[in-house]
Amino acid sequence: MKENKLIAEFMGWEEIYKDASQLDYKFAKPNEIIYRRNIDDLKYHSSWDWLMPVVKKVISKDYEFRVFEELKLQLWRVDIDAIYKAVVEFIKTKK
């Protein structure tokens, strides 16, 4: 999922190499090369444990509160798909 790659980069993960045989990306946090993830292992779209730190970072960076209201609404609804989409839209506008 390209959106998970976008979120991983927003969260500070770095692409460290591309596996030519599978054409997928490996990510590692800076200075933590041992902690690698294949892009297919990223669970931002399906795990609250993965997504909520992203929501927290988005809220801390959304000084104009454009996305905050949408996130707040979806958080009340406990709708992981809608929250995921709102986070992705925020990150796209910040690029």
C-alpha beads as a LAMMPS data file, in Angstrom:
LAMMPS data file: protein, C-alpha beads

95 atoms
94 bonds

1 atom types
1 bond types

-500.0 500.0 xlo xhi
-500.0 500.0 ylo yhi
-500.0 500.0 zlo zhi

Masses

1 110.0

Atoms # bond

1 1 1 0.000 0.000 0.000
2 1 1 1.567 3.240 -1.120
3 1 1 -0.305 5.143 1.605
4 1 1 1.449 3.069 4.281
5 1 1 4.784 3.986 2.686
6 1 1 3.767 7.650 2.816
7 1 1 2.864 7.358 6.509
8 1 1 6.085 5.471 7.311
9 1 1 8.132 8.278 5.775
10 1 1 6.087 10.874 7.697
11 1 1 6.859 8.972 10.907
12 1 1 10.586 9.156 10.217
13 1 1 11.227 5.791 8.623
14 1 1 13.794 5.798 5.863
15 1 1 13.882 3.631 2.782
16 1 1 17.151 1.760 3.111
17 1 1 17.037 -0.450 0.058
18 1 1 14.818 -1.904 -2.583
19 1 1 14.748 -5.647 -3.110
20 1 1 15.110 -5.991 -6.875
21 1 1 13.614 -9.456 -6.937
22 1 1 10.377 -8.459 -5.191
23 1 1 10.318 -4.720 -5.860
24 1 1 9.288 -3.857 -2.347
25 1 1 10.792 -1.464 0.120
26 1 1 12.468 -1.984 3.442
27 1 1 12.219 0.706 6.059
28 1 1 14.276 1.387 9.132
29 1 1 14.176 4.120 11.691
30 1 1 17.299 6.274 11.572
31 1 1 20.145 4.719 13.585
32 1 1 18.092 1.552 14.131
33 1 1 18.986 -0.497 11.076
34 1 1 18.163 -3.730 12.910
35 1 1 14.524 -2.660 12.998
36 1 1 13.516 -3.321 9.425
37 1 1 10.047 -3.630 7.991
38 1 1 8.935 -4.738 4.602
39 1 1 6.323 -2.362 3.220
40 1 1 3.783 -5.201 3.348
41 1 1 4.377 -5.489 7.109
42 1 1 3.241 -1.919 7.805
43 1 1 -0.150 -1.998 9.541
44 1 1 -1.193 1.659 9.660
45 1 1 -4.383 0.839 7.752
46 1 1 -5.506 -1.948 10.093
47 1 1 -3.991 -1.522 13.553
48 1 1 -4.880 1.083 16.155
49 1 1 -1.460 0.484 17.742
50 1 1 0.197 1.581 14.516
51 1 1 -2.209 4.379 13.586
52 1 1 -2.668 6.245 16.875
53 1 1 0.950 7.499 17.132
54 1 1 0.466 8.895 13.625
55 1 1 -2.763 10.625 14.684
56 1 1 -0.924 12.140 17.649
57 1 1 1.831 13.455 15.367
58 1 1 -0.691 14.832 12.853
59 1 1 -2.570 16.673 15.587
60 1 1 0.680 18.141 16.924
61 1 1 1.605 19.398 13.445
62 1 1 -1.809 20.600 12.303
63 1 1 -1.493 24.157 13.567
64 1 1 -4.369 25.337 11.412
65 1 1 -6.620 22.542 12.704
66 1 1 -7.881 21.723 9.214
67 1 1 -7.568 18.003 9.705
68 1 1 -8.093 17.992 13.456
69 1 1 -11.866 18.450 13.202
70 1 1 -12.181 15.565 10.733
71 1 1 -9.970 13.357 12.898
72 1 1 -11.926 14.268 16.013
73 1 1 -15.198 13.357 14.309
74 1 1 -13.845 10.015 13.118
75 1 1 -12.236 9.267 16.484
76 1 1 -15.665 9.649 18.088
77 1 1 -17.000 7.189 15.535
78 1 1 -14.034 4.847 16.097
79 1 1 -13.705 4.391 12.348
80 1 1 -10.162 3.268 11.546
81 1 1 -10.677 3.504 7.772
82 1 1 -11.859 7.113 7.940
83 1 1 -9.081 8.099 10.333
84 1 1 -6.515 6.432 8.102
85 1 1 -7.841 8.373 5.085
86 1 1 -7.803 11.672 7.001
87 1 1 -4.198 11.065 8.076
88 1 1 -3.147 10.256 4.507
89 1 1 -4.833 13.420 3.203
90 1 1 -3.060 15.521 5.831
91 1 1 0.326 14.074 4.912
92 1 1 -0.309 14.632 1.196
93 1 1 -1.093 18.312 1.820
94 1 1 2.147 18.727 3.788
95 1 1 4.372 17.362 0.986

Bonds

1 1 1 2
2 1 2 3
3 1 3 4
4 1 4 5
5 1 5 6
6 1 6 7
7 1 7 8
8 1 8 9
9 1 9 10
10 1 10 11
11 1 11 12
12 1 12 13
13 1 13 14
14 1 14 15
15 1 15 16
16 1 16 17
17 1 17 18
18 1 18 19
19 1 19 20
20 1 20 21
21 1 21 22
22 1 22 23
23 1 23 24
24 1 24 25
25 1 25 26
26 1 26 27
27 1 27 28
28 1 28 29
29 1 29 30
30 1 30 31
31 1 31 32
32 1 32 33
33 1 33 34
34 1 34 35
35 1 35 36
36 1 36 37
37 1 37 38
38 1 38 39
39 1 39 40
40 1 40 41
41 1 41 42
42 1 42 43
43 1 43 44
44 1 44 45
45 1 45 46
46 1 46 47
47 1 47 48
48 1 48 49
49 1 49 50
50 1 50 51
51 1 51 52
52 1 52 53
53 1 53 54
54 1 54 55
55 1 55 56
56 1 56 57
57 1 57 58
58 1 58 59
59 1 59 60
60 1 60 61
61 1 61 62
62 1 62 63
63 1 63 64
64 1 64 65
65 1 65 66
66 1 66 67
67 1 67 68
68 1 68 69
69 1 69 70
70 1 70 71
71 1 71 72
72 1 72 73
73 1 73 74
74 1 74 75
75 1 75 76
76 1 76 77
77 1 77 78
78 1 78 79
79 1 79 80
80 1 80 81
81 1 81 82
82 1 82 83
83 1 83 84
84 1 84 85
85 1 85 86
86 1 86 87
87 1 87 88
88 1 88 89
89 1 89 90
90 1 90 91
91 1 91 92
92 1 92 93
93 1 93 94
94 1 94 95
